[in-house]
Amino acid sequence: MSALKLKLRTAPSQRLDLSPLVPGKLAGLSTAEIERISIYAGPEGLTVGDCFSVSGTSGGALHIEGGSDKLDKVGAEHAGGEIIVDGDVGHYAGRRMKTGRLDIRGDAGECLASNLRGGIVIVTGSAGTHLGGPLAGEKDGLAGGTVVVMGGAGKLAGERMRRGTIVVKGRMGRNAGARMMGGTIVGEQGLSAGAGVQMRRGTLIGPSLEAPSATFVDCGTHDLLILTIMAAYWRKILGDLAPPAIALAPRRLMGDMSSLGKGEILLTEG
């Protein structure tokens, strides 16, 4: 697969909007045309060529060499192919992404995979608050696809999530799955306080839950065949990054009974 390479010249001093830089929008453009794309609308009027050296051929893959927490909207509206970032990214990475893969080899800022529709997002570091959540005024958060965060995640991961999967291999912040309406969140190191608050449907999975809410009902342990099916699916699409299979029947908490009450928290230890 041909690859376009963008090498960051120096660390940016202002926030840059990289939403125009996805394989589908760059296909067929020459190096000169790519260098003229605007990525900052402030007084400087910065273009790709001002901030990056450009090489390679536009096609199905984009490789960004060098990262910064000021690189916003990396992979936003991504709709096919692969984007690799060697370093950190800023806010809204993978926002409304439809298909393809986004590999971030560093940390991600706030609202990673906001309103994601499909595809796979991998972060080797940690993610900020509102992972997969909606922006102000939006009805839904994550609506499809799969997100894997190798480090931790901030509060409100999966808020108003409707479909898809979020896997966090480190510690999760408070209120994961708040107002959740569907989909699955896996916290491999456990779930923090407030997990599932006001959730209507959906599933949260973790070995433990800090300060369980009184509005969840303990339904005992259950041997759920669907977990075996889900584990096989995750192994197929994620390989070694898939969450570990659940060996024992998990303890099931149903709730949030202050809302519709058809969601569940599955605790895999104790």
C-alpha positions in Angstrom: 0.0 0.0 0.0 1.4 3.4 -1.0 1.9 5.8 1.9 2.0 9.5 2.3 4.5 10.7 5.0 4.2 14.0 6.9 7.1 14.8 9.2 6.5 17.5 11.8 9.1 20.2 11.4 8.9 21.7 14.9 6.5 21.5 17.9 3.5 23.8 17.0 2.8 26.8 19.3 -0.9 26.8 18.5 -3.6 24.2 17.9 -3.7 22.8 14.4 -6.8 21.3 12.7 -5.6 18.1 10.9 -9.1 17.0 9.9 -8.4 17.6 6.1 -5.5 15.1 6.3 -7.2 11.7 5.8 -6.4 9.3 3.0 -9.8 9.7 1.3 -9.4 13.5 1.0 -5.8 13.3 0.0 -6.1 10.6 -2.7 -4.9 11.9 -6.1 -3.4 15.1 -4.8 0.2 16.1 -5.6 2.7 17.0 -3.0 2.4 20.7 -3.8 -1.4 20.6 -3.5 -1.1 18.8 -0.1 1.4 21.4 1.1 -1.1 24.2 0.4 -3.9 22.7 2.5 -4.8 25.1 5.4 -4.6 23.6 8.9 -4.8 26.8 11.0 -7.1 29.7 10.4 -5.5 32.2 12.7 -3.4 35.2 11.8 -0.5 33.1 10.5 -2.8 31.1 8.1 -0.6 28.0 8.4 -0.6 25.3 5.8 0.6 21.7 5.8 3.9 22.8 4.1 4.5 25.3 6.9 4.4 22.6 9.6 5.3 19.4 7.9 7.7 18.1 5.3 5.7 16.0 2.8 7.0 12.9 1.0 5.6 9.7 -0.5 2.5 9.1 -2.5 -1.1 9.8 -1.4 -3.2 6.7 -1.4 -4.5 4.3 1.2 -2.2 5.1 4.1 -1.0 8.2 5.9 2.0 8.2 8.3 2.6 11.3 10.6 6.1 11.3 12.0 6.3 13.3 15.2 3.4 14.2 17.5 2.1 17.0 19.7 -0.9 17.5 22.0 -1.8 20.4 19.7 -2.5 18.2 16.7 -6.3 18.2 16.9 -8.9 16.2 14.9 -6.4 13.6 13.6 -8.3 11.1 11.6 -11.6 13.0 11.9 -14.2 11.7 9.4 -11.6 9.0 8.4 -13.4 6.7 5.9 -10.9 4.0 4.8 -7.2 3.1 4.8 -4.8 3.5 7.7 -3.4 6.5 9.6 -0.4 6.1 11.9 0.9 8.8 14.2 4.3 8.4 15.8 3.6 10.5 19.0 0.9 12.3 20.9 -2.2 13.9 19.4 -4.6 16.5 20.7 -8.4 16.6 21.0 -11.1 15.0 18.9 -8.8 12.3 17.2 -10.9 9.9 15.2 -14.1 12.0 15.6 -17.0 10.6 13.5 -14.6 8.2 11.9 -16.5 5.7 9.6 -14.1 2.9 8.6 -10.4 2.1 8.5 -7.8 2.2 11.2 -6.2 4.9 13.3 -3.0 4.0 15.2 -1.8 6.6 17.8 1.6 5.7 19.2 1.4 8.1 22.1 -1.3 9.8 24.2 -4.6 11.2 23.0 -6.4 14.3 24.3 -10.1 14.8 25.1 -13.0 13.4 23.1 -11.0 10.6 21.4 -13.3 8.8 19.0 -16.2 11.2 19.7 -19.3 9.9 17.9 -17.2 7.2 16.2 -19.3 5.3 13.6 -16.9 2.4 12.6 -13.3 1.3 12.2 -10.6 0.6 14.7 -8.8 3.2 16.9 -5.7 2.1 18.8 -3.9 4.3 21.4 -0.7 3.0 22.9 -0.7 5.6 25.6 -3.6 7.1 27.6 -6.7 9.0 26.6 -8.2 12.1 28.1 -11.8 12.8 29.3 -14.9 12.0 27.3 -13.5 9.1 25.4 -16.1 8.2 22.8 -18.5 10.8 24.2 -20.7 13.4 22.4 -19.9 17.0 22.0 -22.1 19.6 23.6 -25.6 19.5 22.0 -25.1 16.1 20.4 -27.5 13.2 21.3 -25.2 10.2 20.9 -21.6 9.3 21.8 -19.8 6.3 20.3 -22.1 4.8 17.6 -20.0 1.9 16.3 -16.5 0.7 15.8 -13.8 -0.4 18.3 -11.4 1.6 20.5 -8.5 0.2 22.4 -6.5 2.3 24.9 -3.4 0.6 26.3 -3.1 3.1 29.1 -5.7 4.8 31.3 -8.7 6.9 30.4 -10.2 10.0 32.0 -13.7 10.4 33.3 -16.9 9.9 31.4 -15.6 7.3 28.9 -18.4 6.0 26.8 -20.9 8.7 27.8 -24.2 8.3 25.9 -22.6 5.4 24.0 -25.0 3.6 21.7 -23.0 0.9 19.9 -19.5 -0.5 19.5 -16.7 -1.4 21.9 -14.3 0.5 24.2 -11.4 -1.4 25.8 -9.3 0.4 28.4 -6.3 -1.7 29.6 -5.3 0.8 32.3 -7.4 2.5 35.0 -10.6 4.2 34.0 -11.8 7.5 35.4 -15.1 8.1 37.1 -18.6 7.7 35.5 -17.6 5.4 32.7 -20.7 4.5 30.7 -22.8 7.4 32.1 -26.2 7.6 30.3 -25.1 4.7 28.2 -27.6 3.3 25.7 -25.8 0.3 24.2 -22.5 -1.2 23.3 -19.7 -2.6 25.5 -17.0 -1.0 27.7 -14.2 -3.2 29.1 -12.1 -1.8 31.9 -9.3 -4.4 32.3 -8.0 -2.9 35.6 -11.5 -2.3 37.1 -14.2 0.3 37.0 -14.2 3.4 39.1 -17.0 5.0 41.1 -20.0 6.1 39.2 -19.7 3.5 36.4 -23.0 3.2 34.6 -24.7 6.1 36.2 -28.1 6.6 34.5 -27.3 4.0 31.9 -30.3 2.6 30.0 -28.8 -0.3 28.2 -25.3 -1.7 27.4 -22.6 -3.6 29.2 -19.7 -2.7 31.3 -17.1 -5.4 32.2 -14.3 -5.3 34.7 -12.7 -7.3 37.5 -14.0 -4.9 40.1 -16.2 -1.9 40.7 -15.3 0.9 43.1 -18.2 2.0 45.3 -21.1 0.2 43.6 -24.3 2.4 43.3 -27.4 1.5 45.3 -29.4 1.9 42.1 -27.9 -1.3 40.7 -29.4 -4.7 41.6 -27.1 -7.7 42.3 -28.4 -10.6 40.3 -25.7 -13.1 41.3 -23.4 -15.0 39.0 -24.3 -16.1 35.4 -22.7 -18.3 32.8 -23.2 -16.1 29.7 -22.6 -17.7 26.3 -22.5 -14.3 24.7 -19.2 -13.5 26.4 -17.5 -16.5 24.6 -18.9 -15.2 21.3 -17.7 -11.7 22.0 -14.2 -12.9 23.0 -13.9 -14.8 19.7 -15.0 -11.7 17.8 -12.5 -9.4 19.6 -9.7 -11.9 19.1 -10.5 -12.0 15.3 -10.4 -8.2 14.8 -7.9 -7.2 17.5 -5.5 -10.1 17.8 -3.2 -9.8 20.8 -4.9 -6.5 21.7 -8.2 -8.2 22.5 -9.3 -8.2 26.1 -8.7 -11.6 27.9 -11.5 -14.1 27.8 -13.6 -14.4 30.9 -12.9 -17.8 32.5 -15.5 -17.8 35.3 -19.2 -16.9 35.4 -19.3 -13.1 36.2 -21.3 -11.4 38.9 -24.1 -9.4 37.2 -25.4 -6.1 38.4 -28.5 -4.8 36.6 -29.3 -1.1 36.3 -29.3 1.8 36.5 -32.8 1.4 38.1 -33.1 5.2 38.4 -33.3 5.1 34.6 -34.6 2.3 32.2 -32.6 -0.3 34.2 -31.8 -2.6 31.3 -28.0 -2.1 31.4 -25.5 -4.4 33.2 -22.2 -4.4 34.9 -20.3 -7.7 34.8 -17.7 -8.2 37.5 -15.2 -11.0 36.6 -13.5 -11.4 40.0 -15.2 -12.0 43.4 
